[in-house]
Amino acid sequence: MKVSHTYELLESPAAQRLGQFVREHDRLWQNTMPSFGQFEHDLHKQMVELEQEVLAAELARYDVDAQQIEVEGVRYHPVWVDTETYLTAAGEVQVERHLYRPAGHNAKSICPLELRVGIVDGYWTPRAARQGAWVIAQLTPGDTEALFVELGSMSPSRSTLDRLPRELSRRWETKREIWEAALRAQETVPEVTASVAVSLDGVMVAMKDKAAERVAKHAEAGKHASGPAGRQEAACGTVSLYDAEGERLQTIRYGRMPESKKVTLQAQLQGEIEALSALRPDLRRVHLADGAETNWERLAEIEAALGLPPEGLVKIVDFYHGCDHLKNGCDAIWGESTPRSRAEFLRLKTFLKEEDGGADRIIRTFKHHASRTTGNRQQRLQTELTYFRNQRPRMNYPEYLRQHLPIASGVVEAACKTLVTQRLKCSGMAWSIAGGQAILTFRSLIQSERWSLAWNLLAADFRQTITIVKPSAATQFQNSFATRVVVAPVTQHDTEDYQALPLAA
């Protein structure tokens, strides 16, 4: 097969079948009123077949027939010609292509067509891969497979869908730092931005290796495993911009699978603040998290690495986590959810949020009652008293509100839910680090509105320049004459009757 330069669309078999379909449908109106639903389905099927033919012919034009080519400084010689199946956004097509190999017995062959097009994982065309990756980031492989069948164009298998994000993520992780910097370089800071808030949190995820350990323990004689399969903490981080009135403008979200001290997440959050500070050094920096000391340690490490002026930083513990501890203390003093406890909680909550020194008043109240309480109630109250003493420097809520700074960490908690929980914690799921990270990476990019820019970087990495060192004899003979190529597509949906397929529960 030679590189094609022309394609007679109206002469293609699919175009002729489409014309025949329209003519036959017109004749139906002479005797009866046909079903519009069936017509819509059948027309789509005909259009998909036509799209497959056009795409197959276009793919064939990227093939190279030469005596010698060069890729990244390495010379390759032709070894054979075969037919390969590729998945386009319209479905599978078959294309004849040339394969090349460098000198050496065990050298790996390459396909110029795939390198010039940017075929993903030896199967997906760029648009098909983008669509597949986007959907698999939202749905399970089973639901994704059902969705594509319902849409009636491409229909990748469940196992193929499961492999796709892993291959893309492997590429992304290799150049992650460079590409994340490239994404930031293309973004600007809204003029009205006054502050930037950094938050991090975590959510427990079932891990495959931990599940295997539990099964092994259960199999040991005389031992019984209890509780769910082993879990580890996946980490989420957010960087949010706020205007002078405290309205959130935009948020960058990151999700990472379990990792010691969250080092990758720290580096990502640090990179965001560095980029923002370079553009707007006047921005107030807010560290906003719950009371977990490990989160504050990670935030402190990020701040230390930045080396920015300390007067631009404000540390705030999430107001609603503080309220949870306040309620626990009130219940320890006045009884679990009693009318008196509820009333005192609302009164002290108002003081905490609106009155200067509100946290000090709560500390005095808890201290007073702790000295007059014994047993379990005293222990519970002492726990909450310790919490408020430790968090007191981060609880100046009236002052934060006067400065229109955020006081709630709901953004990062929502990230934990939407990035991790909704996709990685479905019934029966357990994850490897690589498999889970593939999903989190793409969900993070999508939710941060960076998907299109990120995909451009990723897709370009699958393309390579092919240099023809020595053309084939046939190509030299033909010179400027073009060969018309019509490649028969692989039609995937041949059912006569259309039936809706619901997504798997």
Summary of the structure (lengths in Angstrom):
residues: 505
radius of gyration: 30.5
end to end distance: 46.3
largest distance: 102.6
contacts: 1557
relative contact order: 0.15
helix: 53%
strand: 18%
